[in-house]
Amino acid sequence: MRVLVTGANGQLGQDLCAELNRRGHYVIASDIDNMDITDQKAVLCFFKSTLPEAVIHCAAYTATDNAEDEPEVCRRINAEGTKNLALACKELNIKMLYISTDYVFNGCGEVPFTVGDPAAPLSVYGKTKYEGECFVREILTDYFIVRISWVFGIHGKNFVRTMLRLAKDRTEVSVVNDQIGSPTYTVDLSVLLADMIVTDKYGTYHATNEGFCSWYDFACEIFRASKNEMTVHPVTSDQFPAKIKRPTNSRMDKSELDKNGFSRLPTWQDALARFLEELKGAEQ
């Protein structure tokens, strides 16, 4: 299959391209250097010249705090860019998979959000990602929407790398313990996305590694698994003021994967251990 991956230079995009290549697909790697998703004519022209059979849309504006200062830029990329891709997919009869986020929910409560729960985003980032979802649903009859959270991988900045960097010159760190969710390893997610795109099991899914934790729990496991002696102090979100209200509940129900025969991702602890091994190998 000819698969176009947007955001191919990003944290998820690079691992996804590698996974698709391993499976023998013809990968069309796209990023800002060869296709501006905010330009509708450019998108359609690129599609017509490369002739993809499927699009996995990973490109996004993800700087959540900065989005509050430049909402129109964020909206142009996350909402209008997604609309442009969906329109091209409709015109050329191409299947589309859109990567969304737990930020489409209000982040309240303690119960995992289901795919059918109402969206109530609290931030510009969450609102624009949800607008992207709405465009996909309005324009296309068949589509995949996959919501993810707390992403980490070898090819980008993420919480794991930040904690490991801090461990080099500190002996203690404070981490919030009142935000609960699930980490998502890009290698594991790429396997699922590659499984999904060749099917016609369309719909909205939640996909993260198994298990829930706080950022504090995650940090403790990072230091334990990497054999770093660090004292981790649990603190509340109020002690770390930010431009946006971050979700205290990022738990997501993944039963739609089960219903459609897709394998769930391994536990986040298992994923972290494999990531640390990958990181060690890359540094040697």
C-alpha positions in Angstrom: 0.0 0.0 0.0 1.1 3.6 -0.8 0.8 5.4 2.6 1.4 9.1 3.1 2.5 10.1 6.5 2.3 13.8 7.5 4.6 15.0 10.2 7.0 12.4 9.0 10.0 14.2 10.7 8.2 14.2 14.1 8.5 11.9 17.1 5.6 9.6 16.0 6.1 10.1 12.3 9.6 8.8 12.2 8.8 5.6 14.0 5.6 5.1 12.0 7.5 5.5 8.7 10.0 2.9 9.9 7.2 0.4 10.9 5.4 0.9 7.5 8.7 0.4 5.7 9.4 -2.8 7.6 6.1 -4.1 6.5 6.8 -3.5 2.8 4.5 -0.5 2.3 5.5 2.3 0.0 5.9 5.3 2.3 5.4 8.9 1.2 7.1 10.9 4.0 5.6 14.4 4.2 6.5 17.4 6.3 6.5 21.1 6.0 9.5 21.0 3.6 7.5 19.3 0.9 3.8 19.9 1.7 2.2 22.8 3.5 -1.0 21.3 4.9 -2.5 24.8 5.5 -2.5 25.4 1.7 -5.4 23.5 0.2 -4.2 23.7 -3.4 -0.7 22.5 -2.4 -2.2 19.6 -0.5 -4.3 18.5 -3.5 -1.4 18.9 -5.9 0.9 16.8 -3.6 -1.7 14.1 -3.4 -2.2 14.0 -7.2 1.5 13.8 -7.8 2.2 11.1 -5.2 -1.1 9.1 -5.4 -1.3 7.7 -1.9 -3.9 5.0 -1.1 -4.0 6.0 2.6 -3.0 9.0 4.7 -1.9 8.9 8.4 -2.1 12.4 9.6 0.5 12.9 12.4 1.4 16.6 11.7 0.2 19.0 14.4 0.9 22.1 16.4 1.6 20.5 19.8 3.2 23.3 21.8 0.2 23.5 24.2 1.3 26.6 26.2 2.4 28.5 23.1 -0.9 27.8 21.4 -2.6 30.2 23.9 -0.5 33.0 22.5 -0.9 32.2 18.9 -4.3 30.5 18.6 -4.8 31.3 14.9 -1.5 29.6 13.9 -2.5 26.6 16.0 -6.0 26.5 14.4 -4.6 26.9 10.9 -2.4 23.8 11.4 -4.6 21.6 13.6 -8.1 22.4 12.2 -7.7 23.9 8.7 -4.8 21.7 7.8 -6.8 18.6 8.8 -9.7 19.9 6.8 -7.5 20.3 3.7 -6.3 16.7 4.0 -9.8 15.4 4.5 -11.1 17.3 1.4 -8.2 15.8 -0.7 -8.9 12.3 0.6 -12.6 12.7 -0.3 -11.9 13.9 -3.8 -9.4 11.2 -4.6 -11.1 8.4 -2.6 -8.2 7.9 -0.1 -8.6 6.4 3.4 -7.6 8.7 6.2 -6.4 8.2 9.8 -6.2 11.3 12.0 -4.1 11.4 15.2 -6.0 13.2 18.0 -5.6 13.7 21.7 -7.0 13.3 25.2 -7.1 17.1 25.3 -10.4 17.0 23.5 -12.0 16.1 26.9 -12.4 18.4 29.9 -9.9 16.3 32.0 -12.2 16.0 35.0 -13.3 13.1 37.1 -11.6 9.7 37.6 -13.4 7.5 35.1 -11.7 6.7 31.8 -13.3 8.7 28.9 -15.0 6.6 26.3 -14.9 7.4 22.6 -18.5 8.5 22.8 -18.1 10.9 25.7 -18.8 14.5 24.8 -15.8 16.7 23.9 -15.2 19.7 26.1 -11.6 20.9 25.5 -10.2 23.5 27.8 -7.3 24.8 25.8 -6.6 26.2 22.3 -4.7 23.1 21.5 -7.5 20.8 22.6 -10.1 22.9 20.8 -8.2 22.9 17.5 -7.6 19.2 17.6 -11.3 18.6 18.2 -12.1 20.9 15.3 -9.9 18.7 13.2 -11.9 15.7 14.3 -15.1 17.5 13.4 -13.8 18.3 9.9 -12.9 14.6 9.4 -16.3 13.4 10.4 -18.2 16.1 8.4 -16.2 15.5 5.2 -15.5 11.8 5.2 -17.9 8.8 5.5 -15.2 6.4 6.5 -12.2 7.4 8.6 -10.1 6.5 11.6 -9.6 8.9 14.5 -7.1 7.7 17.1 -6.7 9.7 20.3 -3.4 9.3 22.2 -1.7 10.9 25.2 1.6 11.4 27.0 3.7 10.4 23.9 7.4 9.5 24.2 9.9 8.1 21.6 13.5 8.2 20.5 13.0 11.0 17.9 11.8 13.9 20.0 11.6 15.9 23.2 9.4 14.2 25.8 9.0 13.7 29.6 11.3 10.7 29.8 14.2 12.5 28.1 13.6 15.5 30.4 13.7 13.4 33.5 16.9 11.7 32.3 18.5 15.0 31.6 17.6 16.4 35.0 19.2 13.3 36.6 22.6 14.2 35.2 23.0 17.3 37.5 20.3 16.9 40.2 19.6 14.7 43.1 15.9 15.6 43.5 13.0 16.8 41.4 9.4 17.8 42.0 6.7 16.2 39.8 2.9 16.6 39.8 0.9 13.7 41.2 -2.6 14.9 40.6 -2.7 14.4 36.8 -3.5 10.8 35.8 -3.1 9.2 32.4 -1.3 6.7 30.3 2.1 7.1 28.6 2.3 6.1 24.9 5.4 4.7 23.3 5.7 5.7 19.6 7.1 2.3 18.6 4.1 0.5 20.1 1.6 3.0 18.7 3.2 2.7 15.2 2.5 -1.1 15.2 -1.2 -0.5 16.0 -1.5 2.3 13.3 0.1 0.1 10.7 -2.3 -2.8 11.7 -5.3 -0.4 11.5 -4.7 1.4 8.2 -4.9 -1.8 6.1 -8.4 -2.6 7.5 -11.8 -1.1 6.9 -12.6 -1.1 10.7 -13.3 2.6 10.7 -14.2 4.7 13.7 -12.8 6.5 16.7 -10.3 4.8 19.0 -8.3 5.5 22.1 -4.7 4.1 22.0 -2.2 4.3 24.8 0.0 1.9 26.5 -1.8 -0.1 29.2 -2.1 1.0 32.7 -2.6 4.4 34.5 -0.2 6.5 36.4 0.5 10.0 37.5 3.4 12.0 36.2 5.0 11.4 39.6 4.6 7.7 39.2 6.0 7.9 35.7 9.0 9.8 37.0 9.7 7.4 39.8 9.7 4.5 37.4 11.9 6.3 34.9 14.6 6.8 37.6 14.2 3.3 39.0 14.4 1.6 35.6 17.4 3.8 34.5 19.1 3.2 37.8 19.3 6.9 38.7 19.3 7.8 42.4 16.8 10.6 42.5 14.4 11.8 45.2 11.1 12.6 43.6 8.7 15.0 45.5 5.0 14.8 44.7 3.4 18.2 44.2 0.0 19.5 43.0 -0.7 21.1 39.7 -1.3 24.4 41.5 2.4 24.4 42.5 3.3 24.4 38.8 1.3 27.3 37.3 0.9 27.1 33.5 -0.9 29.1 30.8 -3.4 26.3 30.3 -5.3 24.0 32.7 -3.9 20.6 32.1 -6.2 17.6 32.4 -6.2 15.9 35.9 -7.9 12.9 34.2 -6.3 11.7 31.0 -7.6 8.2 31.4 -9.1 6.8 28.2 -11.2 3.7 27.7 -9.7 1.4 25.0 -12.5 -1.1 24.6 -13.1 -0.1 20.9 -9.8 -1.7 20.1 -11.0 -5.0 21.7 -14.4 -4.8 19.8 -12.6 -4.5 16.5 -10.0 -7.1 17.0 -7.0 -4.9 17.5 -4.3 -5.8 20.0 -3.9 -3.4 22.9 -0.4 -1.9 23.5 1.8 -3.4 26.2 2.0 -1.9 29.6 3.6 1.5 30.0 6.2 0.0 32.3 7.2 -2.5 29.7 7.3 0.2 27.0 9.5 2.4 29.2 12.0 -0.4 29.7 12.2 -1.0 26.0 12.6 2.7 25.3 15.4 3.0 27.7 17.2 0.1 25.9 16.6 1.8 22.6 18.0 5.0 24.0 21.0 3.3 25.3 21.7 1.7 21.9 21.3 5.0 20.2 23.9 6.6 22.4 26.5 4.0 22.0 
